[in-house]
Amino acid sequence: MCVRLSILLLALATMTVLGQKRQPTTEEWNYRDGADRVNMRSVANLTQVLDNWRFDILSQMRNLLQNDHQALLPDYERIQPLSEALDDLFKEFNALKIHLGDLSEKVVALETFVDKVKAEKSRPAPLRPRPVARGT
């Protein structure tokens, strides 16, 4: 058991030392290094291939948008009804705000009337002279 443990510890230590040696250096990459060995013909060919792909992709997207926009925008037909429903909702909301303003004005007038009635009830009634009884 002790022998196995010591072999395991030795293997672990060896792997740790080897792992530290293999760590790459973090130097900045020099893109100019080897630039003189670049085959410009293959770069031009690759650029041409990429340009052709770009043209084909953009052409297909344009055709899809013009002829079959449902494939790219499946909910496109729902935009107009949703927009109309939202517009109706805003109109109803604004109408409710106006109605609430009208009701507030009426409540203010009603509160003024109630305050006047309360003020009149809280004042003592004016004293009236009593009629004098004659003949007794």
Backbone bond lengths (Angstrom), bond angles and torsions (degrees), N, CA, C in turn:
res aa  C-N    CA-C-N  psi(-1)  N-CA   C-N-CA  omega(-1)  CA-C   N-CA-C  phi
1 M - - - 1.451 - - 1.515 110.61 -
2 C 1.336 116.21 -43.46 1.457 121.57 179.68 1.517 110.61 -65.89
3 V 1.322 116.50 -36.00 1.460 120.90 -178.86 1.533 109.16 -66.92
4 R 1.324 116.44 -43.27 1.465 120.37 179.73 1.535 110.73 -63.96
5 L 1.303 115.86 -40.58 1.461 119.94 179.73 1.518 111.28 -65.58
6 S 1.322 117.33 -40.77 1.458 120.11 179.72 1.532 110.73 -68.98
7 I 1.337 117.63 -36.54 1.471 120.70 176.77 1.527 109.86 -65.80
8 L 1.314 116.83 -40.78 1.459 121.34 178.97 1.529 111.04 -64.15
9 L 1.340 117.25 -43.41 1.460 120.76 177.86 1.525 111.40 -65.18
10 L 1.337 117.41 -38.38 1.450 121.34 178.15 1.528 110.71 -65.52
11 A 1.325 117.32 -41.31 1.465 121.15 178.56 1.525 110.16 -65.56
12 L 1.321 116.77 -40.86 1.467 120.85 179.23 1.520 110.82 -64.50
13 A 1.310 117.27 -42.13 1.461 120.78 178.99 1.518 110.65 -65.77
14 T 1.322 117.32 -40.45 1.460 121.25 178.76 1.524 110.99 -63.63
15 M 1.313 116.81 -43.59 1.470 120.79 179.72 1.523 110.44 -64.91
16 T 1.321 117.14 -36.96 1.469 120.55 179.04 1.524 110.50 -65.46
17 V 1.321 117.34 -43.20 1.465 121.18 179.94 1.524 110.22 -66.18
18 L 1.332 117.32 -44.12 1.459 120.48 179.33 1.524 111.32 -65.78
19 G 1.310 117.72 -36.89 1.465 121.64 178.91 1.513 111.78 -65.28
20 Q 1.319 117.14 -35.12 1.456 120.43 178.13 1.523 111.41 -71.66
21 K 1.297 117.78 -31.60 1.461 120.78 179.24 1.520 111.61 -71.91
22 R 1.307 119.02 -31.96 1.454 122.74 -174.56 1.526 114.31 -84.50
23 Q 1.282 118.38 -4.16 1.459 119.38 -178.56 1.516 110.00 -61.76
24 P 1.340 116.03 127.68 1.466 118.23 -177.70 1.525 110.63 -71.99
25 T 1.306 113.67 151.17 1.456 117.99 177.07 1.526 107.88 -79.20
26 T 1.298 115.66 146.76 1.464 120.43 -176.35 1.520 110.15 -100.73
27 E 1.332 115.41 61.47 1.442 120.09 176.66 1.517 109.07 -83.06
28 E 1.312 115.65 155.41 1.457 119.93 177.41 1.516 108.98 -73.08
29 W 1.328 116.10 136.21 1.452 120.86 -177.89 1.519 109.68 -72.98
30 N 1.306 115.73 130.33 1.456 121.44 178.37 1.517 107.59 -97.43
31 Y 1.330 116.06 104.04 1.465 119.90 -177.10 1.527 112.46 -72.33
32 R 1.303 117.59 -15.41 1.473 120.48 179.24 1.526 111.74 -81.52
33 D 1.310 115.70 -18.28 1.453 119.63 -179.19 1.533 108.64 -67.19
34 G 1.298 117.57 120.37 1.466 122.80 179.91 1.511 113.85 86.90
35 A 1.327 117.69 7.33 1.464 120.28 -179.34 1.521 111.52 -65.73
36 D 1.317 117.42 -25.25 1.463 119.62 -179.46 1.522 112.00 -74.86
37 R 1.329 118.79 -15.61 1.458 122.38 -179.41 1.523 112.87 -97.66
38 V 1.330 118.42 4.77 1.467 121.40 -177.94 1.520 109.27 -76.33
39 N 1.329 114.55 134.81 1.456 120.50 177.99 1.530 107.54 -85.68
40 M 1.309 117.05 105.95 1.466 121.69 -175.56 1.524 111.89 -66.67
41 R 1.335 117.58 -27.54 1.462 120.20 178.92 1.526 110.42 -64.74
42 S 1.350 117.65 -41.60 1.466 120.02 179.83 1.531 110.53 -70.27
43 V 1.323 118.19 -33.96 1.467 121.14 176.68 1.526 109.71 -64.86
44 A 1.321 117.03 -42.75 1.464 120.48 178.58 1.521 110.27 -64.62
45 N 1.338 117.40 -39.46 1.472 120.41 178.63 1.529 110.50 -64.62
46 L 1.323 116.39 -43.10 1.470 119.65 179.30 1.525 110.59 -64.62
47 T 1.320 117.10 -40.92 1.464 120.68 177.90 1.519 110.56 -62.03
48 Q 1.331 116.49 -40.55 1.468 120.54 178.90 1.531 110.73 -65.06
49 V 1.323 117.23 -41.82 1.470 120.78 179.14 1.522 110.39 -62.59
50 L 1.333 116.89 -45.80 1.460 120.39 179.79 1.529 111.64 -64.53
51 D 1.311 116.80 -38.33 1.464 120.68 178.27 1.526 110.66 -65.61
52 N 1.317 116.88 -40.44 1.471 120.26 176.70 1.526 111.10 -63.59
53 W 1.322 117.16 -42.54 1.470 119.98 177.85 1.518 110.50 -60.66
54 R 1.335 116.87 -44.60 1.467 120.60 179.44 1.525 110.90 -58.87
55 F 1.331 115.95 -45.40 1.456 119.89 179.90 1.529 110.78 -62.26
56 D 1.343 117.07 -44.35 1.469 120.37 -179.66 1.531 111.55 -63.87
57 I 1.329 116.64 -43.27 1.471 120.25 -179.45 1.522 110.68 -63.98
58 L 1.318 116.83 -45.63 1.468 119.60 179.75 1.524 111.77 -65.72
59 S 1.327 117.26 -36.97 1.472 120.08 177.69 1.517 110.78 -64.44
60 Q 1.325 116.71 -44.48 1.464 119.98 179.51 1.526 111.34 -64.68
61 M 1.318 117.17 -40.42 1.473 120.14 178.28 1.524 110.44 -63.63
62 R 1.338 117.28 -43.32 1.462 120.76 179.11 1.525 110.65 -62.23
63 N 1.339 116.78 -44.60 1.465 120.13 178.91 1.525 111.46 -62.63
64 L 1.334 116.34 -41.15 1.468 119.25 178.96 1.525 111.23 -64.84
65 L 1.315 116.28 -41.95 1.464 119.13 179.79 1.521 111.73 -65.46
66 Q 1.324 116.88 -35.73 1.458 119.81 -178.80 1.517 112.44 -79.74
67 N 1.322 117.68 -39.01 1.467 120.51 -170.86 1.523 114.37 -104.98
68 D 1.310 117.78 -33.37 1.465 120.30 -176.48 1.522 109.54 -139.60
69 H 1.327 115.74 63.38 1.458 118.89 -176.93 1.520 112.31 -66.60
70 Q 1.340 117.79 -18.50 1.467 120.18 178.32 1.527 111.38 -64.38
71 A 1.329 117.06 -28.24 1.459 120.17 179.45 1.523 110.92 -68.24
72 L 1.328 116.91 -34.91 1.466 120.34 -179.39 1.517 112.12 -91.75
73 L 1.331 116.36 -37.15 1.458 122.07 -177.89 1.523 108.70 -124.80
74 P 1.319 117.87 80.40 1.471 119.54 -174.06 1.524 113.55 -64.30
75 D 1.318 119.12 -25.42 1.460 120.96 -178.96 1.521 112.11 -98.13
76 Y 1.314 117.06 16.51 1.462 121.12 -176.62 1.527 111.62 -60.71
77 E 1.331 117.39 -36.86 1.463 120.70 -179.85 1.523 111.91 -66.76
78 R 1.310 117.83 -24.34 1.464 120.99 -177.04 1.527 112.58 -82.66
79 I 1.325 117.86 -11.87 1.462 119.97 -175.34 1.520 111.27 -64.72
80 Q 1.332 118.10 -46.09 1.463 120.63 -177.54 1.533 111.59 -64.01
81 P 1.349 120.23 -49.37 1.469 118.48 177.93 1.525 113.13 -61.32
82 L 1.324 117.10 -37.35 1.462 119.19 177.77 1.514 110.80 -65.42
83 S 1.313 116.62 -38.99 1.454 120.68 178.83 1.529 110.41 -64.39
84 E 1.333 116.37 -42.69 1.466 119.97 178.57 1.527 110.92 -64.94
85 A 1.327 117.05 -41.76 1.466 120.21 179.36 1.523 110.45 -63.87
86 L 1.309 117.04 -39.94 1.460 120.50 178.58 1.522 110.76 -66.51
87 D 1.329 117.01 -38.77 1.460 121.26 177.11 1.530 110.60 -62.83
88 D 1.345 116.64 -42.89 1.468 120.30 177.36 1.523 111.05 -62.54
89 L 1.321 116.30 -39.70 1.459 120.29 179.47 1.525 110.94 -63.38
90 F 1.323 117.53 -41.83 1.466 120.68 177.44 1.525 111.31 -64.53
91 K 1.334 116.69 -39.56 1.466 120.09 178.66 1.528 110.35 -62.90
92 E 1.336 116.50 -44.10 1.466 119.93 178.74 1.523 110.88 -64.14
93 F 1.311 117.32 -40.46 1.458 121.09 179.33 1.523 110.67 -62.44
94 N 1.330 116.77 -44.97 1.465 120.17 178.80 1.522 111.49 -64.92
95 A 1.341 117.51 -37.39 1.461 120.46 177.10 1.527 110.26 -64.70
96 L 1.327 117.01 -39.55 1.470 120.31 177.46 1.521 111.10 -65.18
97 K 1.324 117.53 -37.85 1.468 119.80 177.14 1.524 111.02 -62.91
98 I 1.323 116.62 -42.47 1.463 120.21 179.00 1.523 110.16 -64.72
99 H 1.324 116.81 -43.74 1.472 120.86 179.38 1.530 110.28 -63.36
100 L 1.313 117.09 -39.57 1.465 120.70 177.65 1.523 110.63 -63.94
101 G 1.334 117.66 -38.63 1.466 120.67 176.20 1.517 111.62 -63.09
102 D 1.343 117.04 -41.37 1.469 120.54 177.28 1.520 111.21 -62.94
103 L 1.322 115.94 -44.37 1.468 119.54 179.09 1.526 111.13 -63.49
104 S 1.326 117.13 -37.65 1.465 120.29 178.49 1.522 110.89 -62.24
105 E 1.335 116.86 -40.57 1.466 119.91 177.78 1.525 111.12 -63.18
106 K 1.329 116.33 -40.35 1.465 119.65 179.44 1.524 110.74 -66.94
107 V 1.318 116.49 -38.58 1.466 119.91 179.88 1.523 109.61 -66.42
108 V 1.324 117.77 -37.93 1.473 120.54 178.23 1.525 109.59 -62.52
109 A 1.344 116.98 -43.73 1.470 120.05 178.36 1.522 110.65 -63.67
110 L 1.325 117.01 -40.48 1.463 120.97 178.97 1.528 110.57 -65.82
111 E 1.324 117.63 -41.11 1.466 121.08 178.25 1.531 110.45 -62.06
112 T 1.323 117.36 -40.04 1.468 120.96 178.26 1.524 110.31 -61.93
113 F 1.321 116.49 -44.20 1.462 120.50 179.18 1.530 110.93 -63.04
114 V 1.332 116.80 -44.52 1.469 120.54 -179.77 1.522 109.83 -63.68
115 D 1.322 118.42 -40.43 1.460 121.20 178.36 1.527 111.42 -62.36
116 K 1.340 117.27 -39.07 1.470 120.47 177.82 1.512 110.91 -64.77
117 V 1.335 117.02 -43.42 1.474 120.38 -179.77 1.520 109.90 -63.22
118 K 1.324 117.29 -42.91 1.471 119.99 179.05 1.526 111.10 -63.47
119 A 1.306 116.44 -39.11 1.465 120.42 -179.71 1.527 110.17 -65.38
120 E 1.322 117.88 -39.04 1.462 120.84 179.30 1.523 111.09 -68.31
121 K 1.317 117.84 -37.14 1.469 120.45 -179.94 1.522 111.52 -71.48
122 S 1.298 117.22 -31.31 1.463 119.28 -177.77 1.527 111.45 -78.39
123 R 1.321 118.73 -20.49 1.469 120.31 176.59 1.515 109.49 -75.07
124 P 1.332 116.95 140.55 1.479 117.73 176.64 1.526 109.56 -69.52
125 A 1.299 113.90 144.68 1.466 119.06 179.67 1.524 109.74 -67.52
126 P 1.312 118.02 142.92 1.470 119.49 179.15 1.527 110.43 -66.25
127 L 1.308 115.47 143.61 1.459 120.58 -179.49 1.516 109.54 -75.19
128 R 1.338 114.39 132.50 1.439 120.01 178.18 1.524 108.23 -106.09
129 P 1.257 116.93 140.04 1.493 117.11 177.63 1.520 109.69 -67.12
130 R 1.339 114.22 141.84 1.460 119.67 179.21 1.514 109.28 -80.32
131 P 1.290 115.60 143.22 1.461 116.58 174.13 1.520 109.92 -69.44
132 V 1.242 114.86 139.33 1.473 120.55 -179.01 1.531 108.34 -86.19
133 A 1.311 115.14 132.05 1.467 119.69 -179.92 1.509 109.34 -82.54
134 R 1.299 117.47 132.01 1.458 122.01 -178.30 1.515 109.55 -104.66
135 G 1.174 114.25 147.72 1.466 121.51 172.39 1.500 114.39 91.24
136 T 1.177 123.95 12.41 1.446 121.65 172.87 1.462 113.42 -109.26
